[in-house]
């Protein structure tokens, strides 16, 4: 027993040294848990955020000034007051996403009961903001005009009052969700990539034959790859959570980080085993990459991270219960978003252990078959 543990430890250290000598893998690890998370959280917001808007005020009335002052952060930048001649050049150069043209005599026509038109120019190449931002601007302009006519900001009394309570994310910040989900997805992706690449690297370099003549068993070789690559991903995920998510992005984490790390550890046991299984099916890194695409896309898109599982067809929900990512995403979201404790997430952790055990023994069986064919 002591010899077996020592073999697993030394083989794992060898894997760590091999990884350290692979510059491309090191770059991938650093990028995945730093810049990738920051970009996913900030570069592509799902709602209008700091949209550039310009206003052509041809009316110069109190109403037009009121409309101009209604655009402010965080949805819109402070409006730039431009002339009509500056509209086309500014939009051609990409300086503005929206340009609102308030025509002459706009306030006079409104007070006279007419229906004057305001022109809204939209840079439709900016798809992430063009459609949603147009709706925001229409609501803002209509609201300001109505309040101007009523001479008050009174709201219509509804027969039923809906009291909203935004829990866990009061300001509906997409950064909070995107950054944490990127860590969850990257843990799955990188653990499969590292373990699979480690086994294929042994085969391509011819060092797998060296291992076969050593007094080690296939289980020890596989366990060494599981614990070493899992440790790398675990440390990278913890560093990203503390330095990038909590530090750079200022995202509050409700639950215990130690409990989340426990869930990550159990999930890594399953995904590293999956990586070894895929590596036994592939004969080269390109083949492994193609298999990875077929496996990763369903794991990430159908596990509940991108879309709530309740909105998926029942068949998809039932099938994805055999995937460890489904239970890991549920546990991670409960811990990080809602501050859930072990008493809440233990069913998901237990499911991950069960699925991980099945994957480990299936991968070990396949690994033994692969080695026996090489002898």
C-alpha positions in Angstrom: 0.0 0.0 0.0 2.8 2.4 0.9 4.6 1.6 -2.3 1.5 2.2 -4.4 0.9 5.6 -2.8 4.5 6.5 -3.4 4.3 5.5 -7.0 1.1 7.6 -7.5 2.8 10.6 -5.9 6.0 10.4 -7.9 4.2 9.8 -11.2 2.0 12.8 -10.4 5.1 14.9 -9.8 6.4 13.8 -13.1 3.2 15.0 -14.7 3.6 18.4 -13.1 7.1 18.7 -14.4 6.0 17.7 -17.9 3.2 20.3 -17.8 5.7 23.0 -16.6 7.8 22.2 -19.7 4.9 22.7 -22.0 4.7 26.5 -22.7 1.5 26.3 -24.7 -0.4 24.5 -21.9 0.9 27.0 -19.4 -0.3 29.9 -21.5 -3.7 28.2 -21.9 -4.0 27.7 -18.1 -3.1 31.3 -17.3 -5.3 32.7 -20.0 -8.3 30.5 -19.1 -8.4 31.6 -15.5 -7.5 35.3 -15.9 -8.2 37.2 -19.2 -10.8 34.7 -20.4 -12.9 35.3 -17.2 -12.5 39.1 -17.3 -13.4 39.3 -21.0 -16.5 37.0 -20.5 -17.7 39.2 -17.7 -17.1 42.6 -19.2 -16.7 42.5 -23.0 -20.1 41.4 -24.1 -22.8 42.7 -21.7 -26.3 41.2 -22.3 -28.0 44.6 -21.7 -27.3 48.2 -22.7 -24.2 49.4 -20.8 -22.4 52.7 -21.4 -23.9 53.1 -24.9 -22.6 56.1 -26.8 -25.4 58.5 -27.7 -25.5 61.9 -29.3 -28.4 64.4 -29.5 -29.2 67.0 -32.1 -31.3 69.6 -30.3 -32.9 71.7 -33.0 -35.7 72.8 -30.7 -33.7 74.3 -27.8 -36.8 74.1 -25.5 -37.2 73.0 -21.9 -38.7 69.8 -23.1 -35.7 68.9 -25.3 -33.3 69.8 -22.5 -35.3 67.5 -20.2 -35.1 64.7 -22.7 -31.3 65.2 -23.1 -30.8 65.1 -19.3 -32.6 61.8 -19.0 -29.8 59.7 -20.5 -27.1 58.8 -17.9 -25.0 56.0 -16.6 -24.9 53.0 -16.4 -27.1 52.4 -19.5 -25.9 55.5 -21.5 -22.9 57.7 -21.5 -23.4 61.4 -21.1 -25.0 62.6 -24.3 -22.9 64.6 -26.7 -24.7 67.6 -28.1 -23.9 67.7 -31.9 -25.1 69.6 -34.9 -27.0 68.0 -37.8 -23.9 68.1 -40.0 -21.9 66.0 -37.5 -24.3 63.1 -37.4 -23.3 61.1 -40.5 -19.5 61.5 -40.1 -19.8 60.6 -36.4 -21.8 57.4 -37.1 -19.5 56.5 -40.0 -16.5 56.7 -37.6 -18.4 54.6 -35.0 -18.4 57.4 -32.4 -22.1 57.0 -31.6 -24.4 54.0 -31.4 -27.5 56.2 -31.2 -28.2 59.7 -32.4 -31.5 61.4 -31.4 -32.6 64.3 -33.6 -35.2 66.5 -31.8 -36.8 68.7 -34.6 -37.6 72.4 -34.4 -40.8 73.4 -32.7 -41.0 70.1 -31.0 -42.3 71.4 -27.6 -44.8 73.7 -29.4 -46.3 70.8 -31.4 -46.5 68.6 -28.2 -48.4 71.3 -26.3 -50.7 71.8 -29.3 -51.8 68.2 -29.2 -50.0 67.2 -32.4 -47.9 64.1 -32.8 -44.4 65.3 -33.8 -41.8 62.8 -34.9 -38.3 62.4 -33.4 -35.7 60.7 -35.5 -33.5 58.0 -33.9 -30.5 56.9 -35.9 -29.1 53.6 -34.8 -25.8 51.9 -35.7 -27.3 48.5 -36.3 -23.9 46.9 -36.7 -23.6 46.9 -32.9 -26.1 44.1 -32.5 -25.6 43.7 -28.7 -27.0 47.1 -28.0 -28.9 48.3 -31.1 -32.2 46.5 -30.5 -32.4 46.8 -26.7 -31.1 50.3 -26.7 -33.7 51.5 -29.2 -36.5 50.2 -26.9 -34.9 52.0 -23.9 -34.7 55.3 -25.7 -38.4 55.1 -26.9 -39.5 54.4 -23.3 -37.4 57.3 -21.9 -38.6 59.8 -24.5 -42.2 58.8 -24.1 -42.0 58.9 -20.3 -40.4 62.4 -20.3 -43.0 63.8 -22.8 -45.9 62.4 -20.8 -44.6 63.8 -17.5 -44.0 67.1 -19.2 -47.7 67.2 -20.3 -49.0 66.1 -16.9 -46.7 68.7 -15.1 -46.0 66.0 -12.6 -44.1 62.7 -12.2 -47.1 60.9 -10.7 -47.5 57.3 -11.8 -50.7 55.4 -12.8 -52.3 53.6 -9.9 -52.6 49.9 -10.7 -55.3 47.6 -9.2 -52.5 45.3 -7.9 -49.1 46.4 -6.6 -46.2 44.2 -7.6 -43.5 44.4 -4.9 -40.2 43.4 -6.4 -37.4 42.0 -4.3 -34.2 41.3 -6.3 -32.3 38.7 -4.3 -28.6 37.7 -4.7 -28.1 40.3 -7.6 -30.1 43.4 -6.7 -28.8 45.5 -9.7 -29.1 42.6 -12.2 -25.4 42.9 -13.0 -24.4 40.5 -15.8 -20.8 40.7 -14.6 -21.7 38.8 -11.4 -23.2 35.9 -13.4 -20.8 35.8 -16.3 -17.6 35.7 -14.3 -18.7 32.9 -12.0 -20.1 30.8 -14.8 -16.9 31.2 -16.8 -15.0 29.7 -13.9 -17.4 26.9 -13.6 -17.2 26.2 -17.4 -13.4 26.5 -17.5 -12.9 24.0 -14.7 -14.7 21.4 -16.8 -12.9 22.3 -20.0 -9.4 22.6 -18.7 -9.5 19.4 -16.5 -10.6 17.3 -19.6 -8.0 19.0 -21.8 -5.1 18.6 -19.4 -5.6 15.0 -18.5 -6.3 14.0 -22.1 -3.3 15.9 -23.4 -1.1 14.3 -20.7 -1.9 10.8 -21.8 -1.6 11.6 -25.5 1.7 13.4 -24.9 3.0 10.1 -23.3 2.0 8.2 -26.4 3.4 10.7 -28.9 6.7 11.0 -27.0 7.0 7.3 -26.5 7.3 7.5 -22.7 4.2 5.3 -22.2 6.4 2.3 -23.1 8.9 3.4 -20.4 6.0 3.3 -17.9 5.0 -0.2 -19.0 8.4 -1.7 -18.0 8.3 0.0 -14.6 6.8 -1.7 -11.5 3.6 0.4 -11.7 0.0 -0.5 -12.5 -2.4 1.1 -14.9 -4.4 2.3 -11.9 -1.4 4.1 -10.4 -0.6 5.8 -13.8 -4.2 6.9 -14.1 -4.5 8.1 -10.5 -1.3 10.1 -10.9 -2.6 12.0 -13.9 -6.0 12.6 -12.1 -4.5 14.1 -8.9 -1.8 16.1 -10.6 -3.9 17.7 -13.4 -6.8 18.1 -10.9 -4.6 19.9 -8.5 -3.5 22.4 -11.2 -7.1 23.2 -12.1 -8.1 23.4 -8.5 -5.4 26.0 -7.6 -6.1 27.9 -10.8 -9.8 28.1 -10.1 -9.2 29.2 -6.5 -6.8 31.9 -7.6 -9.2 33.1 -10.3 -12.1 33.3 -7.8 -10.1 35.3 -5.3 -8.0 37.6 -7.5 -10.1 38.0 -10.7 -13.7 37.6 -9.6 -13.5 39.1 -6.1 -10.5 41.3 -6.7 -10.5 42.8 -10.2 -14.3 42.5 -10.9 -15.5 43.2 -7.3 -18.1 40.4 -7.5 -19.4 39.4 -4.0 -19.4 35.7 -3.3 -22.2 34.7 -0.9 -21.2 31.2 0.1 -18.2 29.5 1.6 -15.2 29.3 -0.8 -14.1 26.1 0.9 -17.4 24.4 0.2 -17.1 25.5 -3.5 -13.6 24.1 -3.6 -14.9 20.8 -2.3 -17.4 20.7 -5.1 -14.7 21.5 -7.6 -12.5 18.7 -6.2 -15.3 16.1 -6.6 -16.1 17.4 -10.1 -12.5 17.2 -11.1 -12.4 13.6 -10.1 -15.2 13.0 -12.7 -13.9 15.3 -15.5 -10.3 14.2 -15.3 -11.5 10.6 -15.7 -13.5 11.7 -18.6 -10.5 13.3 -20.2 -8.5 10.0 -19.9 -11.4 8.1 -21.4 -11.5 10.4 -24.4 -7.7 10.2 -24.8 -7.9 6.4 -25.0 -10.3 6.8 -27.9 -8.2 9.3 -29.8 -4.9 8.5 -31.5 -3.6 12.1 -31.8 -4.2 15.5 -30.4 -6.3 16.6 -33.4 -8.6 13.7 -32.9 -8.8 14.5 -29.2 -9.7 18.1 -30.1 -12.6 16.9 -32.3 -13.9 14.6 -29.6 -13.6 17.4 -27.1 -15.9 19.6 -29.2 -18.5 16.9 -29.3 -18.4 16.4 -25.5 -17.8 19.9 -24.2 -20.5 21.8 -26.1 -23.4 19.6 -24.7 -21.8 19.7 -21.2 -21.7 23.5 -21.2 -24.9 24.3 -23.0 -27.2 21.7 -21.5 -26.0 21.6 -17.9 -28.0 24.6 -16.8 -25.2 27.2 -16.9 -26.2 29.0 -20.1 -30.0 28.2 -20.0 -32.1 27.1 -17.0 -32.8 23.4 -17.2 -36.5 24.1 -16.6 -36.8 25.7 -20.0 -35.3 22.6 -21.8 -37.3 19.7 -23.1 -37.9 17.0 -20.5 -35.9 14.4 -22.5 -32.9 16.7 -22.4 -33.3 17.3 -18.7 -33.4 13.5 -18.0 -30.5 12.7 -20.2 -28.3 15.4 -18.7 -28.7 14.0 -15.2 -26.0 11.5 -16.1 -23.5 14.3 -16.7 -21.4 15.5 -13.8 -21.6 19.1 -15.0 -25.4 19.3 -14.4 -25.0 18.6 -10.7 -21.8 20.7 -10.4 -23.4 23.8 -12.0 -26.4 23.4 -9.6 -24.2 23.1 -6.6 -21.8 25.9 -7.6 -24.6 28.3 -8.3 -26.3 27.5 -5.0 -23.1 28.0 -3.1 -21.7 31.1 -4.9 -24.9 32.9 -5.7 -27.3 32.0 -2.8 -24.8 31.1 0.0 -26.1 27.6 0.3 -24.4 25.3 2.8 -23.6 21.6 2.8 -27.2 20.8 4.0 -28.5 22.1 0.7 -26.0 20.9 -1.9 -25.2 17.4 -0.5 -27.5 15.6 -3.1 -25.6 17.2 -5.9 -22.2 16.4 -4.3 -23.3 12.8 -3.8 -24.4 12.6 -7.5 -21.0 13.9 -8.6 -19.3 11.2 -6.5 -21.4 8.5 -8.0 -21.0 9.6 -11.6 -17.3 10.2 -11.1 -16.8 6.7 -9.7 -18.5 5.2 -12.8 -16.4 7.4 -15.1 -13.2 6.5 -13.3 -13.7 2.7 -13.5 -14.8 2.9 -17.1 -11.8 5.0 -18.0 -9.5 2.6 -16.0 -10.9 -0.4 -17.9 -10.5 1.4 -21.2 -6.9 2.4 -20.3 -6.0 -1.1 -19.4 -7.3 -2.3 -22.8 -5.3 0.3 -24.5 -2.1 -0.6 -22.7 -2.6 -4.4 -23.3 -2.8 -3.7 -27.1 0.5 -1.9 -26.9 2.3 -4.7 -25.2 
